[in-house]
Amino acid sequence: MTALSPVLKQATPITVEYGEGCYLHATDGRRYLDFTAGIGVTSTGHCHPRVVEAARAQIGSLIHGQYTTVLHRPMLALVERLGTVLPEGLESVFLANSGSEAVEAALRLARQATGRPNVVVFHGGFHGRTVAAATMTTSGTRFSAGFSPLMSGVHVAPFPTAYRYGWSEEQATDFALRELDYVLTTLTAPAETAAFIVEPVLGEGGYIPGNTRFFQGLRERADRHGILLVLDEIQTGFGRTGKFFGHQHFGVRPDIITIAKGLASGFPLSGIAAPRELMARAWPGSQGGTYGGNAVACAAALATIDVIESEGLVGNAAERGRQLLAGVRARANKAIGDVRGLGLMVGAEFTTPTGEPDTETAAAAQRLAVDKGLLLLTCGAHMNVVRMIPPLIVTAEQIDEALAIWSAVLDEL
Ligand SMILES: Cc1ncc(COP(=O)(O)O)c(C=O)c1O
């Protein structure tokens, strides 16, 4: 009998019958409040009626219009529509399927456009599981161990992870920028450095927001040295942080952004956006793929953007995010060393009384929450951060429902 790979572990024991809004309904009849949103994907909720309708309508007319063979309407319409939400100046779009693919497309473009071999990534970043993306991932060795040799040309500089260092945000930022200069002096010369690749908020790495001075520092160094600034908005994009893109909190201009997850409400669709003149420097033949820009996924993405705008989901993410962060902070007991987040990305970091990462208690909290009907995930290098990523349609009452369960979990730990 065939079975799923035993390595593909699930964070919950649930088999889903169907999803509706912020809830997943299991085959055993139980209903769960889903604060995982498919790892930040189903931002419009499960099976939003307008997304379902758009996908259904598209399936009846064209499913796969292979985009290096033909063009099709949903893709052209989506590219045009993206122009209304993308940061100014990023008017050229390449579409793919997964986040990892988008990150690799950004890497290829940066290397080809600059003619430089190296990139700098930031410690704790997660950029995906394909070999190049895994090489650039430093949020845990589990993502890159055992299949070396990895890709060459990747150097790592610190991210301002203030809590881990036991410093203020200011001190951590000074350190991160100083070390970045040191990396550019000792490991990869600016003239050999194609790009800085960085998340606005470390996602898999522990839900750690960057800050304005850090990103301004990256921009300033990128400009000074002709290095491209690639912002990985795969988890932080499409309203998740309470602004349309996460970097907009920090007033920084990206040269390339990567998008996926919240873009298409669960259909596999990703992409990169860059200025036309920069995108044109990608080498002929270096962008393509069998499934990229799938017609049904593009139709779903168009409906997703409509829903985000017409239902005011970016504003809702900001407001409900404040409610969630305040609620988790107010309930933090001594098992929790830090609570942080931006918009609807909220993390509670479990630490032992001596300040060490407490993986076991975080895992126990996540399991207990699931038992009580609230789906959560863990993240961070030590998997000791419980993260909450509800759909952007979440209501004040649903946040209260989640907080009540979270209180019960903390009482029972
Ligand atoms: C910031 C970021 N980049 C890249 C990826 C990789 O995306 P995918 O799993 O679709 O390849 C993820 C996925 O979690 C992510 O959060």
The ligand as an SDF file (V2000), in Angstrom:
LIG
                    3D

 16 16  0  0  0  0  0  0  0  0999 V2000
    9.4480   34.6130    3.2430 C   0  0  0  0  0  0  0  0  0  0  0  0
    9.3060   33.3270    2.4750 C   0  0  0  0  0  0  0  0  0  0  0  0
   10.0280   33.1390    1.3680 N   0  0  0  0  0  0  0  0  0  0  0  0
    9.9320   32.0160    0.6440 C   0  0  0  0  0  0  0  0  0  0  0  0
    9.0920   30.9900    1.0250 C   0  0  0  0  0  0  0  0  0  0  0  0
    9.0350   29.7320    0.2160 C   0  0  0  0  0  0  0  0  0  0  0  0
    7.7840   29.5830   -0.3890 O   0  0  0  0  0  0  0  0  0  0  0  0
    7.3050   28.1510   -0.9140 P   0  0  0  0  0  0  0  0  0  0  0  0
    7.0980   27.2780    0.2710 O   0  0  0  0  0  0  0  0  0  0  0  0
    6.0190   28.4550   -1.6460 O   0  0  0  0  0  0  0  0  0  0  0  0
    8.3520   27.6420   -1.8350 O   0  0  0  0  0  0  0  0  0  0  0  0
    8.3250   31.1300    2.1810 C   0  0  0  0  0  0  0  0  0  0  0  0
    7.4520   30.0420    2.6520 C   0  0  0  0  0  0  0  0  0  0  0  0
    7.1020   29.9260    3.7970 O   0  0  0  0  0  0  0  0  0  0  0  0
    8.4360   32.3330    2.9430 C   0  0  0  0  0  0  0  0  0  0  0  0
    7.7370   32.5140    4.0740 O   0  0  0  0  0  0  0  0  0  0  0  0
  1  2  1  0
  2  3  1  0
  2 15  2  0
  3  4  2  0
  4  5  1  0
  5  6  1  0
  5 12  2  0
  6  7  1  0
  7  8  1  0
  8  9  2  0
  8 10  1  0
  8 11  1  0
 12 13  1  0
 12 15  1  0
 13 14  2  0
 15 16  1  0
M  END
$$$$
